[in-house]
């Protein structure tokens, strides 16, 4: 049986999906974008701020599932401009220990929901 994970500390879904689904010990998150859950506004002042908001949203979802970034085994990063990779990577590195960081792919895409610059999804295991 799957358990739906939703928290008010991350943005509400903008479509027919949930923030995450826990199946057994595995958590599958939906892609998160840089919506501030307190204001409902997009954070787009810089790619660094946008990345930080995405990861803070993800942190809230992990916390709701009684997990941390240490539980994450796989991330998928979708970016609008691969030239932002090093800036994104710097912020991303603040959330993960380099020695235990998850597997990851980073893919440049044409567009993302609400025309943001970054979206991240994760898989975590308890």
ZIRA-V371549 format. One record per residue. N is the residue number from 1. OMEGA is omega in whole degrees, 0 to 359 (999 if undefined). Layout:
# ZIRA-V371549
n=N omega=OMEGA
n=N omega=OMEGA
This chain:
# ZIRA-V371549
n=1 omega=179
n=2 omega=178
n=3 omega=178
n=4 omega=178
n=5 omega=175
n=6 omega=177
n=7 omega=176
n=8 omega=180
n=9 omega=173
n=10 omega=183
n=11 omega=175
n=12 omega=177
n=13 omega=180
n=14 omega=179
n=15 omega=182
n=16 omega=178
n=17 omega=178
n=18 omega=180
n=19 omega=179
n=20 omega=175
n=21 omega=176
n=22 omega=178
n=23 omega=186
n=24 omega=178
n=25 omega=185
n=26 omega=178
n=27 omega=176
n=28 omega=180
n=29 omega=169
n=30 omega=176
n=31 omega=178
n=32 omega=174
n=33 omega=189
n=34 omega=172
n=35 omega=176
n=36 omega=184
n=37 omega=180
n=38 omega=184
n=39 omega=185
n=40 omega=182
n=41 omega=174
n=42 omega=174
n=43 omega=182
n=44 omega=182
n=45 omega=176
n=46 omega=178
n=47 omega=177
n=48 omega=179
n=49 omega=180
n=50 omega=180
n=51 omega=180
n=52 omega=180
n=53 omega=177
n=54 omega=182
n=55 omega=174
n=56 omega=176
n=57 omega=180
n=58 omega=178
n=59 omega=179
n=60 omega=179
n=61 omega=178
n=62 omega=180
n=63 omega=179
n=64 omega=179
n=65 omega=181
n=66 omega=179
n=67 omega=175
n=68 omega=177
n=69 omega=177
n=70 omega=178
n=71 omega=185
n=72 omega=179
n=73 omega=182
n=74 omega=172
n=75 omega=173
n=76 omega=180
n=77 omega=177
n=78 omega=183
n=79 omega=178
n=80 omega=183
n=81 omega=182
n=82 omega=175
n=83 omega=177
n=84 omega=187
n=85 omega=184
n=86 omega=178
n=87 omega=178
n=88 omega=183
n=89 omega=179
n=90 omega=179
n=91 omega=179
n=92 omega=181
n=93 omega=177
n=94 omega=184
n=95 omega=183
n=96 omega=173
n=97 omega=183
n=98 omega=182
n=99 omega=183
n=100 omega=182
n=101 omega=181
n=102 omega=168
n=103 omega=186
n=104 omega=165
n=105 omega=176
n=106 omega=186
n=107 omega=174
n=108 omega=182
n=109 omega=181
n=110 omega=180
n=111 omega=177
n=112 omega=180
n=113 omega=181
n=114 omega=177
n=115 omega=176
n=116 omega=182
n=117 omega=182
n=118 omega=173
n=119 omega=180
n=120 omega=171
n=121 omega=184
n=122 omega=168
n=123 omega=181
n=124 omega=181
n=125 omega=177
n=126 omega=999
